[in-house]
Amino acid sequence: MVGAVCAARQQFEDLSDELKDSADAFGSSIGFGAGSFDQADVQHLASFGALLMRPEASDGILLLGPETAERLRTLRARAEFARRVASRVSELGAAYDLKATRLDLSALQQECLFRPLSSGGALVA
């Protein structure tokens, strides 16, 4: 009986060491250095890993890392700008055709500049 208990204890310790090694490897692969978590945090680390595996997780990858604060500031500023634009658009009294915004203005300018020259000097409408 004592031998079985000792064997079970050894197996538990081996699994515990294997879990610690796996947690350390995973933690370092996502930016948590050695010593930044302990065995009590392994469940949280596993939950975080599960979240990272979700399809929508790639949307938040830019929010991890040293530039996070600047990216969040930019996203908040962009959201505020979009809100202000939507507010202004709602104040417009008529619908506007935005096709002109898709025109190649540079090509139109070149066409207007060179059309008189290509028609023998006469202005062409």
Backbone as ProteinMPNN parsed JSONL, in Angstrom:
{"seq_chain_A": "MVGAVCAARQQFEDLSDELKDSADAFGSSIGFGAGSFDQADVQHLASFGALLMRPEASDGILLLGPETAERLRTLRARAEFARRVASRVSELGAAYDLKATRLDLSALQQECLFRPLSSGGALVA", "coords_chain_A": {"N_chain_A": [[0.813, -1.183, 0.0], [1.905, 1.254, 0.848], [3.837, 1.508, -1.086], [2.286, 1.938, -3.39], [1.164, 4.397, -2.803], [3.452, 5.978, -2.71], [4.289, 5.703, -5.366], [2.133, 6.913, -6.694], [2.386, 9.465, -5.698], [4.866, 10.201, -6.782], [4.229, 10.106, -9.484], [2.37, 12.2, -9.574], [4.036, 14.376, -8.909], [5.757, 14.323, -11.111], [3.931, 14.915, -13.171], [3.181, 17.439, -12.314], [5.583, 18.856, -12.58], [5.845, 18.654, -15.342], [3.589, 20.088, -16.157], [4.281, 22.594, -15.145], [6.564, 23.144, -16.704], [5.367, 23.219, -19.251], [3.587, 25.358, -18.893], [5.416, 27.422, -18.419], [6.725, 27.487, -20.917], [4.591, 28.135, -22.626], [3.779, 30.569, -21.47], [6.082, 32.172, -21.867], [6.04, 32.248, -24.628], [3.96, 33.949, -25.199], [4.708, 36.308, -24.15], [4.994, 36.493, -21.362], [7.394, 36.553, -19.056], [9.726, 34.348, -17.363], [8.951, 33.739, -13.998], [6.957, 35.609, -13.837], [4.536, 34.601, -13.263], [2.951, 32.082, -11.194], [2.325, 28.704, -9.946], [-0.288, 28.949, -8.988], [-1.398, 30.635, -10.805], [-1.703, 29.235, -13.143], [-4.171, 28.229, -14.045], [-5.45, 30.598, -14.805], [-3.724, 31.377, -16.815], [-4.153, 29.291, -18.615], [-6.835, 29.82, -19.255], [-6.544, 32.319, -20.479], [-5.009, 31.506, -22.652], [-6.939, 29.936, -23.97], [-8.699, 31.946, -24.742], [-7.062, 33.322, -26.531], [-7.031, 31.544, -28.609], [-9.433, 31.735, -29.885], [-11.334, 32.595, -32.818], [-11.811, 35.381, -33.152], [-9.788, 36.504, -31.736], [-7.521, 37.402, -33.051], [-8.154, 39.96, -33.789], [-7.545, 41.55, -31.637], [-4.815, 41.497, -31.359], [-3.09, 43.614, -31.836], [-3.315, 45.073, -29.584], [-1.707, 44.079, -27.716], [1.429, 44.37, -26.311], [4.267, 46.665, -26.349], [3.409, 49.117, -27.473], [0.787, 49.491, -26.805], [-0.689, 51.471, -25.317], [-0.538, 53.783, -26.946], [-1.814, 52.835, -29.263], [-4.384, 52.307, -28.263], [-5.123, 54.928, -27.578], [-5.201, 56.061, -30.127], [-7.244, 54.507, -31.319], [-9.412, 55.278, -29.724], [-9.527, 58.016, -30.329], [-10.128, 57.865, -33.04], [-12.655, 56.659, -32.912], [-14.082, 58.705, -31.658], [-13.855, 60.7, -33.622], [-15.278, 59.451, -35.714], [-17.796, 59.426, -34.53], [-18.333, 62.173, -34.415], [-18.376, 62.81, -37.166], [-20.564, 61.244, -37.981], [-22.546, 62.553, -36.563], [-22.507, 65.09, -37.788], [-23.214, 64.364, -40.423], [-25.8, 63.514, -39.997], [-27.002, 65.948, -39.632], [-27.188, 67.076, -42.108], [-29.173, 68.473, -44.683], [-29.865, 67.398, -47.104], [-29.454, 64.659, -49.39], [-26.26, 63.659, -50.451], [-24.391, 63.064, -53.37], [-21.698, 61.055, -53.5], [-20.001, 60.4, -55.587], [-18.146, 62.049, -56.806], [-15.994, 62.03, -55.113], [-14.637, 59.801, -55.789], [-13.416, 60.248, -58.161], [-10.604, 60.504, -60.372], [-8.736, 62.971, -59.759], [-6.267, 63.989, -60.496], [-5.843, 62.932, -63.089], [-8.001, 64.118, -64.422], [-7.258, 66.804, -64.234], [-4.91, 66.806, -65.747], [-5.988, 66.132, -68.22], [-7.569, 68.363, -68.744], [-5.597, 70.32, -68.925], [-4.064, 69.549, -71.183], [-5.811, 69.223, -73.298], [-6.454, 71.559, -74.947], [-4.015, 71.845, -76.326], [-3.812, 69.489, -77.79], [-5.675, 69.758, -79.763], [-4.897, 71.357, -81.817], [-4.601, 73.91, -80.872], [-7.052, 75.09, -80.686], [-9.76, 75.686, -78.506], [-11.416, 73.065, -76.999], [-14.516, 71.821, -76.111]], "CA_chain_A": [[0.0, 0.0, 0.0], [2.802, 2.407, 0.923], [4.492, 1.593, -2.392], [1.34, 2.525, -4.328], [1.043, 5.82, -2.464], [4.701, 6.611, -3.149], [4.27, 5.735, -6.832], [1.152, 7.931, -7.071], [2.97, 10.776, -5.371], [5.914, 10.454, -7.771], [3.549, 10.4, -10.745], [1.811, 13.541, -9.409], [5.141, 15.336, -8.983], [6.205, 14.353, -12.505], [2.937, 15.668, -13.938], [3.265, 18.827, -11.868], [6.763, 19.433, -13.234], [5.542, 18.757, -16.771], [2.65, 21.199, -16.277], [5.045, 23.828, -14.924], [7.391, 23.37, -17.891], [4.469, 23.621, -20.336], [3.103, 26.703, -18.58], [6.533, 28.344, -18.641], [6.945, 27.599, -22.363], [3.472, 28.89, -23.187], [3.861, 31.93, -20.948], [7.141, 32.926, -22.546], [5.677, 32.425, -26.039], [3.009, 35.058, -25.326], [5.266, 37.514, -23.561], [5.136, 36.468, -19.904], [8.701, 36.009, -18.736], [9.845, 33.454, -16.211], [8.76, 34.395, -12.723], [5.845, 36.563, -13.851], [3.364, 33.883, -12.761], [3.311, 30.87, -10.456], [1.374, 27.6, -10.147], [-1.643, 29.404, -8.714], [-1.858, 31.383, -11.98], [-1.75, 28.365, -14.316], [-5.552, 28.175, -14.542], [-5.693, 31.864, -15.504], [-2.918, 31.316, -18.028], [-4.871, 28.396, -19.531], [-8.025, 30.545, -19.72], [-6.052, 33.32, -21.412], [-4.647, 30.763, -23.862], [-8.179, 29.577, -24.662], [-9.199, 33.171, -25.382], [-6.194, 33.629, -27.67], [-7.288, 30.583, -29.685], [-10.717, 32.034, -30.512], [-11.138, 33.253, -34.118], [-11.801, 36.838, -33.059], [-8.633, 36.95, -30.937], [-6.543, 38.114, -33.886], [-8.534, 41.374, -33.84], [-6.96, 42.272, -30.515], [-3.379, 41.258, -31.25], [-2.379, 44.892, -31.81], [-3.437, 45.674, -28.261], [-0.709, 43.446, -26.85], [2.783, 44.811, -26.617], [4.717, 47.929, -25.752], [2.737, 50.288, -28.04], [-0.641, 49.364, -26.523], [-1.293, 52.74, -24.882], [-0.675, 54.66, -28.117], [-2.842, 52.271, -30.148], [-5.683, 52.552, -27.641], [-5.414, 56.349, -27.731], [-5.563, 56.261, -31.53], [-8.57, 53.925, -31.545], [-10.42, 56.138, -29.065], [-9.629, 59.249, -31.121], [-10.82, 57.511, -34.281], [-14.06, 56.455, -32.568], [-14.655, 60.041, -31.41], [-13.959, 61.349, -34.923], [-16.392, 58.81, -36.43], [-19.027, 59.887, -33.902], [-18.565, 63.548, -34.844], [-18.756, 62.769, -38.58], [-21.942, 60.74, -38.048], [-23.406, 63.625, -36.069], [-22.593, 66.112, -38.842], [-23.958, 63.803, -41.55], [-27.217, 63.502, -39.634], [-27.488, 67.319, -39.705], [-27.315, 67.497, -43.498], [-30.567, 68.581, -45.095], [-30.108, 66.723, -48.377], [-28.536, 63.558, -49.667], [-25.175, 64.07, -51.325], [-23.802, 62.012, -54.182], [-20.266, 61.071, -53.222], [-19.24, 59.883, -56.724], [-17.025, 62.957, -57.101], [-14.851, 61.698, -54.274], [-13.939, 58.659, -56.374], [-12.812, 60.65, -59.426], [-9.154, 60.675, -60.402], [-8.588, 64.407, -59.982], [-5.005, 64.237, -61.197], [-6.067, 62.634, -64.506], [-8.885, 65.162, -64.945], [-6.473, 68.024, -64.35], [-4.024, 66.631, -66.903], [-6.825, 66.16, -69.416], [-7.961, 69.758, -68.977], [-4.419, 71.084, -69.309], [-3.51, 69.166, -72.473], [-6.824, 69.161, -74.344], [-6.299, 72.628, -75.937], [-2.838, 71.603, -77.142], [-3.977, 68.349, -78.694], [-6.667, 70.063, -80.812], [-4.341, 72.381, -82.7], [-4.673, 75.225, -80.238], [-8.449, 75.526, -80.494], [-10.358, 75.173, -77.291], [-12.412, 72.017, -77.231], [-15.374, 71.646, -74.934]], "C_chain_A": [[0.86, 1.252, 0.0], [3.497, 2.605, -0.416], [3.589, 2.242, -3.423], [1.185, 4.018, -4.083], [2.284, 6.574, -2.933], [4.74, 6.743, -4.667], [3.299, 6.809, -7.324], [1.7, 9.327, -6.819], [4.039, 11.15, -6.393], [5.292, 10.823, -9.118], [2.959, 11.816, -10.702], [2.9, 14.604, -9.539], [5.671, 15.457, -10.405], [5.244, 15.166, -13.376], [2.967, 17.149, -13.579], [4.447, 19.536, -12.517], [6.512, 19.637, -14.726], [4.582, 19.932, -17.025], [3.377, 22.535, -16.115], [5.896, 24.153, -16.147], [6.533, 23.847, -19.072], [3.954, 25.038, -20.119], [4.198, 27.733, -18.816], [6.765, 28.572, -20.135], [5.833, 28.429, -23.006], [3.534, 30.346, -22.746], [4.914, 32.756, -21.66], [6.8, 33.167, -24.019], [4.691, 33.563, -26.246], [3.457, 36.288, -24.547], [5.337, 37.578, -22.055], [6.451, 35.787, -19.573], [8.66, 35.096, -17.53], [9.713, 34.26, -14.926], [7.608, 35.392, -12.703], [4.527, 35.913, -13.434], [3.839, 32.646, -12.01], [2.222, 29.822, -10.665], [-0.063, 28.013, -9.889], [-2.24, 30.139, -9.918], [-2.037, 30.514, -13.215], [-3.162, 28.291, -14.884], [-5.891, 29.453, -15.309], [-4.922, 31.906, -16.824], [-3.602, 30.436, -19.066], [-6.115, 29.081, -20.084], [-7.636, 31.609, -20.743], [-5.666, 32.664, -22.733], [-5.868, 30.363, -24.667], [-8.769, 30.792, -25.374], [-8.371, 33.524, -26.619], [-6.454, 32.71, -28.859], [-8.613, 30.85, -30.407], [-10.477, 32.789, -31.818], [-11.044, 34.773, -34.028], [-10.6, 37.38, -32.282], [-7.632, 37.725, -31.775], [-6.885, 39.594, -34.01], [-7.857, 42.178, -32.744], [-5.457, 42.161, -30.406], [-2.585, 42.564, -31.192], [-2.447, 45.568, -30.452], [-2.519, 45.006, -27.245], [0.665, 43.961, -27.241], [3.077, 46.19, -26.077], [3.99, 49.169, -26.279], [1.241, 50.305, -27.749], [-1.293, 50.692, -26.181], [-1.511, 53.678, -26.066], [-1.752, 54.145, -29.06], [-4.235, 52.491, -29.573], [-6.082, 54.02, -27.767], [-5.871, 56.65, -29.159], [-6.947, 55.707, -31.823], [-9.675, 54.768, -30.912], [-10.621, 57.433, -29.849], [-10.379, 58.986, -32.419], [-12.308, 57.307, -34.026], [-14.757, 57.787, -32.327], [-14.835, 60.791, -32.723], [-15.135, 60.769, -35.716], [-17.732, 59.254, -35.851], [-19.359, 61.303, -34.359], [-18.988, 63.61, -36.308], [-20.204, 62.303, -38.712], [-22.927, 61.802, -37.58], [-23.592, 64.699, -37.137], [-23.402, 65.616, -40.037], [-25.449, 63.81, -41.239], [-27.829, 64.902, -39.69], [-27.693, 67.804, -41.133], [-28.782, 67.478, -43.913], [-30.881, 67.844, -46.381], [-29.113, 65.578, -48.513], [-27.48, 64.045, -50.655], [-24.645, 62.863, -52.07], [-22.288, 62.095, -54.019], [-19.427, 60.512, -54.37], [-18.028, 60.753, -57.034], [-15.799, 62.624, -56.256], [-14.049, 60.536, -54.839], [-13.275, 58.998, -57.714], [-11.308, 60.771, -59.283], [-8.873, 62.128, -60.771], [-7.314, 64.74, -60.746], [-5.178, 63.994, -62.697], [-6.973, 63.687, -65.138], [-8.123, 66.466, -65.163], [-5.555, 67.94, -65.563], [-4.81, 66.724, -68.209], [-7.215, 67.596, -69.753], [-6.778, 70.597, -69.433], [-3.972, 70.796, -70.733], [-4.539, 69.111, -73.587], [-6.662, 70.302, -75.35], [-5.103, 72.405, -76.869], [-3.038, 70.482, -78.144], [-4.977, 68.63, -79.789], [-6.186, 71.195, -81.705], [-4.472, 73.773, -82.137], [-6.078, 75.712, -80.028], [-8.995, 74.912, -79.222], [-11.457, 74.195, -77.641], [-13.207, 71.85, -75.97], [-15.614, 70.2, -74.673]], "O_chain_A": [[0.596, 2.198, -0.743], [3.722, 3.739, -0.839], [4.062, 3.02, -4.251], [1.087, 4.808, -5.023], [2.183, 7.67, -3.484], [5.17, 7.768, -5.196], [3.608, 7.535, -8.268], [1.505, 10.245, -7.616], [4.105, 12.301, -6.824], [5.762, 11.73, -9.804], [3.041, 12.549, -11.688], [2.702, 15.618, -10.208], [5.998, 16.553, -10.859], [5.66, 15.983, -14.197], [2.798, 18.008, -14.444], [4.328, 20.681, -12.953], [6.909, 20.649, -15.303], [4.748, 20.676, -17.991], [3.122, 23.485, -16.855], [5.946, 25.303, -16.582], [6.92, 24.76, -19.8], [3.892, 25.829, -21.06], [3.932, 28.806, -19.358], [6.976, 29.704, -20.571], [6.096, 29.311, -23.824], [3.36, 31.253, -23.56], [4.67, 33.909, -22.015], [7.219, 34.17, -24.596], [4.59, 34.095, -27.351], [2.668, 37.204, -24.314], [5.703, 38.616, -21.505], [6.604, 34.584, -19.783], [7.687, 35.073, -16.777], [10.297, 35.335, -14.792], [7.31, 35.964, -11.654], [3.518, 36.599, -13.271], [4.981, 32.213, -12.165], [1.306, 30.021, -11.463], [-0.975, 27.473, -10.515], [-3.461, 30.249, -10.031], [-2.486, 31.012, -14.247], [-3.327, 28.291, -16.104], [-6.548, 29.396, -16.348], [-5.422, 32.416, -17.827], [-3.636, 30.774, -20.249], [-6.419, 28.936, -21.268], [-8.316, 31.783, -21.754], [-5.957, 33.195, -23.805], [-5.857, 30.435, -25.896], [-9.282, 30.673, -26.487], [-8.914, 33.969, -27.631], [-6.132, 33.06, -29.995], [-8.878, 30.242, -31.443], [-9.513, 33.548, -31.918], [-10.269, 35.385, -34.763], [-10.423, 38.594, -32.186], [-6.96, 38.618, -31.26], [-6.007, 40.405, -34.304], [-7.622, 43.375, -32.913], [-4.871, 42.679, -29.455], [-1.525, 42.617, -30.568], [-1.719, 46.527, -30.195], [-2.551, 45.331, -26.058], [1.004, 43.97, -28.425], [2.236, 46.808, -25.425], [3.957, 50.187, -25.588], [0.501, 51.058, -28.381], [-2.358, 51.005, -26.713], [-2.567, 54.303, -26.171], [-2.524, 54.935, -29.604], [-5.165, 52.824, -30.307], [-7.244, 54.327, -28.031], [-6.819, 57.407, -29.366], [-7.743, 56.357, -32.5], [-10.743, 54.946, -31.497], [-11.75, 57.893, -30.015], [-11.185, 59.813, -32.845], [-13.138, 57.732, -34.83], [-15.898, 57.976, -32.747], [-15.857, 61.448, -32.923], [-15.902, 61.518, -36.323], [-18.697, 59.439, -36.593], [-20.514, 61.61, -34.655], [-19.875, 64.39, -36.655], [-20.983, 62.892, -39.462], [-24.017, 61.934, -38.137], [-24.709, 65.164, -37.364], [-24.194, 66.369, -40.602], [-26.269, 64.081, -42.117], [-29.05, 65.034, -39.786], [-28.313, 68.845, -41.345], [-29.534, 66.577, -43.539], [-32.053, 67.678, -46.722], [-28.08, 65.538, -47.844], [-27.799, 64.771, -51.596], [-24.469, 61.786, -51.5], [-21.677, 63.106, -54.366], [-18.26, 60.18, -54.165], [-16.996, 60.247, -57.476], [-14.675, 62.917, -56.663], [-12.913, 60.304, -54.424], [-12.646, 58.139, -58.332], [-10.797, 61.099, -58.212], [-8.783, 62.473, -61.95], [-7.293, 65.671, -61.552], [-4.694, 64.792, -63.5], [-6.735, 64.105, -66.271], [-8.327, 67.149, -66.166], [-5.438, 68.902, -66.322], [-4.349, 67.323, -69.18], [-7.191, 67.993, -70.918], [-6.946, 71.501, -70.251], [-3.538, 71.712, -71.432], [-4.155, 68.962, -74.747], [-6.729, 70.03, -76.549], [-5.164, 72.734, -78.054], [-2.482, 70.528, -79.242], [-5.125, 67.803, -80.688], [-6.998, 71.914, -82.287], [-4.453, 74.74, -82.898], [-6.294, 76.655, -79.267], [-8.719, 73.755, -78.906], [-12.317, 74.471, -78.477], [-12.645, 71.749, -74.879], [-16.314, 69.852, -73.723]]}, "name": "protein", "num_of_chains": 1, "seq": "MVGAVCAARQQFEDLSDELKDSADAFGSSIGFGAGSFDQADVQHLASFGALLMRPEASDGILLLGPETAERLRTLRARAEFARRVASRVSELGAAYDLKATRLDLSALQQECLFRPLSSGGALVA"}
